[in-house]
Each structure stands twice: as C-alpha cells, then as structure tokens.
Amino acid sequence: MMQSFNKIKSVNGSLNLPGDKSISHRALMISAMAEGESVITNLSDGEDVKSTHKCL
C-alpha cells in the first residue's frame, strides 16, 4: 500500500513506543535529521543501538 504525505513545516509532540531495536535505530536517525532538541526515551539497550547513537 502506498501512502502520500504533504510536507509540513514542523512536528511537535511525543510518542510512547516500545524499546524495539529497529524502532530505536529509526528514532535516532530521524532525530539526527531534525532541527532543535530531540528527547528519546525507552531506547533499546542493545550494543548495535548504542553504536548507532555513538555514530550520530
């Protein structure tokens, strides 16, 4: 299924997601591209997620 999204200027809010490894990687990468401060809680404590965090 394809879904289209319109470009928006900014996003504010919070999400409560499980500490899944793939979600943790995505959250780190998205926050690295964002302007301003990002607060991520409940990240997976896997070594690969820690490595991604260190790289970014």
N, CA, C and O atoms as a CHARMM CRD file, in Angstrom:
* protein
*
  224
    1    1 MET  N      0.83800  -1.17900   0.00000 PROA 1      0.00000
    2    1 MET  CA     0.00000   0.00000   0.00000 PROA 1      0.00000
    3    1 MET  C      0.88200   1.24000   0.00000 PROA 1      0.00000
    4    1 MET  O      1.79800   1.34600   0.81500 PROA 1      0.00000
    5    2 MET  N      0.62100   2.16800  -0.89300 PROA 2      0.00000
    6    2 MET  CA     1.34700   3.43100  -0.98000 PROA 2      0.00000
    7    2 MET  C      0.52200   4.50500  -0.29400 PROA 2      0.00000
    8    2 MET  O     -0.69900   4.55700  -0.43500 PROA 2      0.00000
    9    3 GLN  N      1.21200   5.36600   0.45600 PROA 3      0.00000
   10    3 GLN  CA     0.52600   6.47100   1.09200 PROA 3      0.00000
   11    3 GLN  C      1.34400   7.72700   0.87700 PROA 3      0.00000
   12    3 GLN  O      2.56500   7.69500   1.03100 PROA 3      0.00000
   13    4 SER  N      0.70700   8.82800   0.52800 PROA 4      0.00000
   14    4 SER  CA     1.37900  10.09500   0.29000 PROA 4      0.00000
   15    4 SER  C      1.19600  11.01300   1.49100 PROA 4      0.00000
   16    4 SER  O      0.17700  10.97200   2.18000 PROA 4      0.00000
   17    5 PHE  N      2.20200  11.83500   1.72000 PROA 5      0.00000
   18    5 PHE  CA     2.15000  12.80000   2.80600 PROA 5      0.00000
   19    5 PHE  C      2.52000  14.16400   2.26000 PROA 5      0.00000
   20    5 PHE  O      3.40400  14.27500   1.41100 PROA 5      0.00000
   21    6 ASN  N      1.85900  15.19600   2.73700 PROA 6      0.00000
   22    6 ASN  CA     2.19300  16.55200   2.37000 PROA 6      0.00000
   23    6 ASN  C      3.28400  17.06400   3.29100 PROA 6      0.00000
   24    6 ASN  O      3.30700  16.74700   4.48000 PROA 6      0.00000
   25    7 LYS  N      4.19300  17.86200   2.73100 PROA 7      0.00000
   26    7 LYS  CA     5.28300  18.43000   3.51300 PROA 7      0.00000
   27    7 LYS  C      4.71100  19.39200   4.55300 PROA 7      0.00000
   28    7 LYS  O      3.82000  20.18900   4.25500 PROA 7      0.00000
   29    8 ILE  N      5.23400  19.30500   5.77200 PROA 8      0.00000
   30    8 ILE  CA     4.82200  20.21100   6.83000 PROA 8      0.00000
   31    8 ILE  C      6.05100  20.94700   7.34700 PROA 8      0.00000
   32    8 ILE  O      7.18000  20.50600   7.13300 PROA 8      0.00000
   33    9 LYS  N      5.83600  22.05400   8.01900 PROA 9      0.00000
   34    9 LYS  CA     6.95000  22.88200   8.48700 PROA 9      0.00000
   35    9 LYS  C      7.59300  22.30100   9.73800 PROA 9      0.00000
   36    9 LYS  O      8.81800  22.30900   9.85600 PROA 9      0.00000
   37   10 SER  N      6.79900  21.80100  10.66700 PROA 10     0.00000
   38   10 SER  CA     7.38200  21.26200  11.90000 PROA 10     0.00000
   39   10 SER  C      6.44300  20.25000  12.53700 PROA 10     0.00000
   40   10 SER  O      5.25500  20.17600  12.22200 PROA 10     0.00000
   41   11 VAL  N      7.01900  19.47700  13.44300 PROA 11     0.00000
   42   11 VAL  CA     6.25800  18.48900  14.20100 PROA 11     0.00000
   43   11 VAL  C      6.61900  18.66000  15.66600 PROA 11     0.00000
   44   11 VAL  O      7.79700  18.72700  16.01900 PROA 11     0.00000
   45   12 ASN  N      5.62600  18.72800  16.49800 PROA 12     0.00000
   46   12 ASN  CA     5.83100  18.80500  17.94500 PROA 12     0.00000
   47   12 ASN  C      4.97300  17.74600  18.60300 PROA 12     0.00000
   48   12 ASN  O      3.89600  17.41300  18.10900 PROA 12     0.00000
   49   13 GLY  N      5.44700  17.21800  19.71400 PROA 13     0.00000
   50   13 GLY  CA     4.65400  16.24400  20.42900 PROA 13     0.00000
   51   13 GLY  C      5.52400  15.14600  20.98100 PROA 13     0.00000
   52   13 GLY  O      6.75100  15.24600  20.98400 PROA 13     0.00000
   53   14 SER  N      4.88400  14.10600  21.44400 PROA 14     0.00000
   54   14 SER  CA     5.63600  12.98200  21.99100 PROA 14     0.00000
   55   14 SER  C      4.95100  11.68200  21.59300 PROA 14     0.00000
   56   14 SER  O      3.74200  11.62300  21.36900 PROA 14     0.00000
   57   15 LEU  N      5.77100  10.65300  21.51700 PROA 15     0.00000
   58   15 LEU  CA     5.29000   9.32000  21.20400 PROA 15     0.00000
   59   15 LEU  C      5.80100   8.37000  22.26900 PROA 15     0.00000
   60   15 LEU  O      6.91300   8.53300  22.77100 PROA 15     0.00000
   61   16 ASN  N      5.00500   7.39200  22.61100 PROA 16     0.00000
   62   16 ASN  CA     5.42700   6.36300  23.55100 PROA 16     0.00000
   63   16 ASN  C      5.51000   5.05700  22.77200 PROA 16     0.00000
   64   16 ASN  O      4.49900   4.40300  22.51400 PROA 16     0.00000
   65   17 LEU  N      6.73200   4.69100  22.40200 PROA 17     0.00000
   66   17 LEU  CA     6.94700   3.50000  21.58600 PROA 17     0.00000
   67   17 LEU  C      7.70800   2.45300  22.38600 PROA 17     0.00000
   68   17 LEU  O      8.42000   2.79600  23.32900 PROA 17     0.00000
   69   18 PRO  N      7.57000   1.19200  22.02700 PROA 18     0.00000
   70   18 PRO  CA     8.32100   0.14800  22.72800 PROA 18     0.00000
   71   18 PRO  C      9.81300   0.26700  22.43300 PROA 18     0.00000
   72   18 PRO  O     10.20200   0.84200  21.41600 PROA 18     0.00000
   73   19 GLY  N     10.64600  -0.27200  23.31400 PROA 19     0.00000
   74   19 GLY  CA    12.08800  -0.21200  23.15100 PROA 19     0.00000
   75   19 GLY  C     12.61300  -1.23100  22.16200 PROA 19     0.00000
   76   19 GLY  O     13.61200  -1.89700  22.43500 PROA 19     0.00000
   77   20 ASP  N     11.97700  -1.36400  21.05100 PROA 20     0.00000
   78   20 ASP  CA    12.35300  -2.28700  19.99000 PROA 20     0.00000
   79   20 ASP  C     13.63200  -1.78100  19.30800 PROA 20     0.00000
   80   20 ASP  O     13.81800  -0.57400  19.15300 PROA 20     0.00000
   81   21 LYS  N     14.51300  -2.70700  18.90100 PROA 21     0.00000
   82   21 LYS  CA    15.77700  -2.28800  18.28800 PROA 21     0.00000
   83   21 LYS  C     15.58100  -1.52000  16.99500 PROA 21     0.00000
   84   21 LYS  O     16.20600  -0.47500  16.81400 PROA 21     0.00000
   85   22 SER  N     14.74900  -1.99200  16.10000 PROA 22     0.00000
   86   22 SER  CA    14.58400  -1.29900  14.81700 PROA 22     0.00000
   87   22 SER  C     13.93200   0.06700  15.01000 PROA 22     0.00000
   88   22 SER  O     14.30400   1.02700  14.33500 PROA 22     0.00000
   89   23 ILE  N     12.97600   0.16700  15.91200 PROA 23     0.00000
   90   23 ILE  CA    12.35200   1.46500  16.20300 PROA 23     0.00000
   91   23 ILE  C     13.37100   2.40300  16.82800 PROA 23     0.00000
   92   23 ILE  O     13.38000   3.59600  16.52700 PROA 23     0.00000
   93   24 SER  N     14.23100   1.87500  17.69900 PROA 24     0.00000
   94   24 SER  CA    15.26300   2.70000  18.33300 PROA 24     0.00000
   95   24 SER  C     16.22300   3.26400  17.29100 PROA 24     0.00000
   96   24 SER  O     16.56900   4.44400  17.35000 PROA 24     0.00000
   97   25 HSD  N     16.65900   2.43900  16.33400 PROA 25     0.00000
   98   25 HSD  CA    17.53700   2.91700  15.26100 PROA 25     0.00000
   99   25 HSD  C     16.85600   4.02500  14.47000 PROA 25     0.00000
  100   25 HSD  O     17.46400   5.06000  14.19500 PROA 25     0.00000
  101   26 ARG  N     15.60900   3.81200  14.10800 PROA 26     0.00000
  102   26 ARG  CA    14.87600   4.80800  13.31500 PROA 26     0.00000
  103   26 ARG  C     14.69900   6.10800  14.09000 PROA 26     0.00000
  104   26 ARG  O     14.85800   7.19100  13.52800 PROA 26     0.00000
  105   27 ALA  N     14.37500   6.01100  15.35600 PROA 27     0.00000
  106   27 ALA  CA    14.20100   7.21000  16.17800 PROA 27     0.00000
  107   27 ALA  C     15.50000   8.00700  16.24900 PROA 27     0.00000
  108   27 ALA  O     15.47700   9.23400  16.15700 PROA 27     0.00000
  109   28 LEU  N     16.62100   7.32900  16.41000 PROA 28     0.00000
  110   28 LEU  CA    17.91500   8.01600  16.45200 PROA 28     0.00000
  111   28 LEU  C     18.23000   8.70500  15.12300 PROA 28     0.00000
  112   28 LEU  O     18.69900   9.84300  15.10700 PROA 28     0.00000
  113   29 MET  N     17.97600   8.02200  14.02200 PROA 29     0.00000
  114   29 MET  CA    18.27700   8.60400  12.71300 PROA 29     0.00000
  115   29 MET  C     17.36800   9.79300  12.39700 PROA 29     0.00000
  116   29 MET  O     17.82400  10.80300  11.86100 PROA 29     0.00000
  117   30 ILE  N     16.09800   9.66900  12.72900 PROA 30     0.00000
  118   30 ILE  CA    15.16900  10.78100  12.48500 PROA 30     0.00000
  119   30 ILE  C     15.54000  11.97700  13.34900 PROA 30     0.00000
  120   30 ILE  O     15.50400  13.11400  12.87700 PROA 30     0.00000
  121   31 SER  N     15.89600  11.73900  14.60900 PROA 31     0.00000
  122   31 SER  CA    16.26500  12.85000  15.48100 PROA 31     0.00000
  123   31 SER  C     17.56200  13.50700  15.01200 PROA 31     0.00000
  124   31 SER  O     17.75100  14.70700  15.21100 PROA 31     0.00000
  125   32 ALA  N     18.45600  12.73600  14.39300 PROA 32     0.00000
  126   32 ALA  CA    19.70000  13.30600  13.87300 PROA 32     0.00000
  127   32 ALA  C     19.42500  14.27100  12.71400 PROA 32     0.00000
  128   32 ALA  O     20.19100  15.21000  12.49500 PROA 32     0.00000
  129   33 MET  N     18.34800  14.04500  11.98100 PROA 33     0.00000
  130   33 MET  CA    17.99500  14.91700  10.85300 PROA 33     0.00000
  131   33 MET  C     17.15000  16.11100  11.28700 PROA 33     0.00000
  132   33 MET  O     16.99900  17.07000  10.53000 PROA 33     0.00000
  133   34 ALA  N     16.60500  16.06100  12.48100 PROA 34     0.00000
  134   34 ALA  CA    15.69200  17.10700  12.94600 PROA 34     0.00000
  135   34 ALA  C     16.46000  18.34200  13.41100 PROA 34     0.00000
  136   34 ALA  O     17.61600  18.25800  13.82500 PROA 34     0.00000
  137   35 GLU  N     15.79800  19.47100  13.33200 PROA 35     0.00000
  138   35 GLU  CA    16.35000  20.70600  13.89500 PROA 35     0.00000
  139   35 GLU  C     15.89000  20.81700  15.34000 PROA 35     0.00000
  140   35 GLU  O     14.78800  20.38300  15.67600 PROA 35     0.00000
  141   36 GLY  N     16.71800  21.39000  16.19000 PROA 36     0.00000
  142   36 GLY  CA    16.35400  21.56600  17.58200 PROA 36     0.00000
  143   36 GLY  C     16.66700  20.32400  18.39900 PROA 36     0.00000
  144   36 GLY  O     17.38900  19.43200  17.95400 PROA 36     0.00000
  145   37 GLU  N     16.11900  20.28700  19.57900 PROA 37     0.00000
  146   37 GLU  CA    16.38800  19.20900  20.52800 PROA 37     0.00000
  147   37 GLU  C     15.38400  18.07500  20.36800 PROA 37     0.00000
  148   37 GLU  O     14.18400  18.30900  20.22300 PROA 37     0.00000
  149   38 SER  N     15.88100  16.86500  20.39700 PROA 38     0.00000
  150   38 SER  CA    15.02800  15.67900  20.40000 PROA 38     0.00000
  151   38 SER  C     15.28500  14.90600  21.68300 PROA 38     0.00000
  152   38 SER  O     16.43500  14.72300  22.08200 PROA 38     0.00000
  153   39 VAL  N     14.22900  14.45600  22.32200 PROA 39     0.00000
  154   39 VAL  CA    14.34600  13.64700  23.52000 PROA 39     0.00000
  155   39 VAL  C     13.75300  12.28200  23.20800 PROA 39     0.00000
  156   39 VAL  O     12.57600  12.16900  22.86500 PROA 39     0.00000
  157   40 ILE  N     14.56900  11.25600  23.32900 PROA 40     0.00000
  158   40 ILE  CA    14.11900   9.89400  23.04600 PROA 40     0.00000
  159   40 ILE  C     14.22300   9.09800  24.34000 PROA 40     0.00000
  160   40 ILE  O     15.28500   9.05200  24.96100 PROA 40     0.00000
  161   41 THR  N     13.13000   8.47800  24.74300 PROA 41     0.00000
  162   41 THR  CA    13.15000   7.64700  25.93900 PROA 41     0.00000
  163   41 THR  C     12.85100   6.20700  25.55600 PROA 41     0.00000
  164   41 THR  O     12.28700   5.94300  24.49500 PROA 41     0.00000
  165   42 ASN  N     13.22300   5.29800  26.40500 PROA 42     0.00000
  166   42 ASN  CA    12.95000   3.87100  26.22900 PROA 42     0.00000
  167   42 ASN  C     13.66900   3.26600  25.02300 PROA 42     0.00000
  168   42 ASN  O     13.14400   2.36600  24.36800 PROA 42     0.00000
  169   43 LEU  N     14.88600   3.77000  24.73300 PROA 43     0.00000
  170   43 LEU  CA    15.67400   3.17100  23.65400 PROA 43     0.00000
  171   43 LEU  C     16.08900   1.76000  24.04300 PROA 43     0.00000
  172   43 LEU  O     16.28100   1.45700  25.22000 PROA 43     0.00000
  173   44 SER  N     16.22200   0.91800  23.05600 PROA 44     0.00000
  174   44 SER  CA    16.76700  -0.41900  23.28000 PROA 44     0.00000
  175   44 SER  C     18.19600  -0.27000  23.80200 PROA 44     0.00000
  176   44 SER  O     18.91500   0.63700  23.38200 PROA 44     0.00000
  177   45 ASP  N     18.60900  -1.14100  24.70500 PROA 45     0.00000
  178   45 ASP  CA    19.96800  -1.05800  25.23900 PROA 45     0.00000
  179   45 ASP  C     20.91500  -2.03100  24.53500 PROA 45     0.00000
  180   45 ASP  O     21.96400  -2.37900  25.07700 PROA 45     0.00000
  181   46 GLY  N     20.54400  -2.47000  23.32600 PROA 46     0.00000
  182   46 GLY  CA    21.39500  -3.35800  22.54300 PROA 46     0.00000
  183   46 GLY  C     22.67200  -2.66000  22.09900 PROA 46     0.00000
  184   46 GLY  O     22.69500  -1.44200  21.92400 PROA 46     0.00000
  185   47 GLU  N     23.72600  -3.43200  21.91900 PROA 47     0.00000
  186   47 GLU  CA    25.01700  -2.86400  21.52800 PROA 47     0.00000
  187   47 GLU  C     24.94700  -2.17200  20.17000 PROA 47     0.00000
  188   47 GLU  O     25.61200  -1.15600  19.97000 PROA 47     0.00000
  189   48 ASP  N     24.16200  -2.69400  19.23800 PROA 48     0.00000
  190   48 ASP  CA    24.05900  -2.06300  17.92600 PROA 48     0.00000
  191   48 ASP  C     23.36900  -0.70500  18.01000 PROA 48     0.00000
  192   48 ASP  O     23.73000   0.21500  17.27600 PROA 48     0.00000
  193   49 VAL  N     22.38900  -0.56900  18.88900 PROA 49     0.00000
  194   49 VAL  CA    21.72400   0.72500  19.08400 PROA 49     0.00000
  195   49 VAL  C     22.70300   1.70500  19.73800 PROA 49     0.00000
  196   49 VAL  O     22.74100   2.88000  19.37400 PROA 49     0.00000
  197   50 LYS  N     23.48000   1.23000  20.68600 PROA 50     0.00000
  198   50 LYS  CA    24.49200   2.08800  21.31100 PROA 50     0.00000
  199   50 LYS  C     25.51400   2.56200  20.28200 PROA 50     0.00000
  200   50 LYS  O     25.95300   3.71100  20.33100 PROA 50     0.00000
  201   51 SER  N     25.89500   1.68900  19.35300 PROA 51     0.00000
  202   51 SER  CA    26.84000   2.06500  18.29800 PROA 51     0.00000
  203   51 SER  C     26.23900   3.11200  17.36600 PROA 51     0.00000
  204   51 SER  O     26.91700   4.06300  16.97900 PROA 51     0.00000
  205   52 THR  N     24.96800   2.93900  17.00500 PROA 52     0.00000
  206   52 THR  CA    24.29200   3.92500  16.16900 PROA 52     0.00000
  207   52 THR  C     24.26100   5.27200  16.86800 PROA 52     0.00000
  208   52 THR  O     24.54300   6.30000  16.25200 PROA 52     0.00000
  209   53 HSD  N     23.92200   5.27500  18.14300 PROA 53     0.00000
  210   53 HSD  CA    23.86300   6.50900  18.92300 PROA 53     0.00000
  211   53 HSD  C     25.22400   7.19100  18.95700 PROA 53     0.00000
  212   53 HSD  O     25.31800   8.40900  18.80700 PROA 53     0.00000
  213   54 LYS  N     26.25900   6.41700  19.15000 PROA 54     0.00000
  214   54 LYS  CA    27.61900   6.95900  19.20800 PROA 54     0.00000
  215   54 LYS  C     28.02400   7.56500  17.86200 PROA 54     0.00000
  216   54 LYS  O     28.67400   8.60900  17.82300 PROA 54     0.00000
  217   55 CYS  N     27.64500   6.92100  16.77000 PROA 55     0.00000
  218   55 CYS  CA    27.98600   7.41600  15.43100 PROA 55     0.00000
  219   55 CYS  C     27.30400   8.73900  15.11700 PROA 55     0.00000
  220   55 CYS  O     27.86900   9.59000  14.43100 PROA 55     0.00000
  221   56 LEU  N     26.08900   8.90600  15.62000 PROA 56     0.00000
  222   56 LEU  CA    25.32300  10.10600  15.29300 PROA 56     0.00000
  223   56 LEU  C     25.66900  11.23800  16.23300 PROA 56     0.00000
  224   56 LEU  O     25.12000  12.33200  16.11000 PROA 56     0.00000
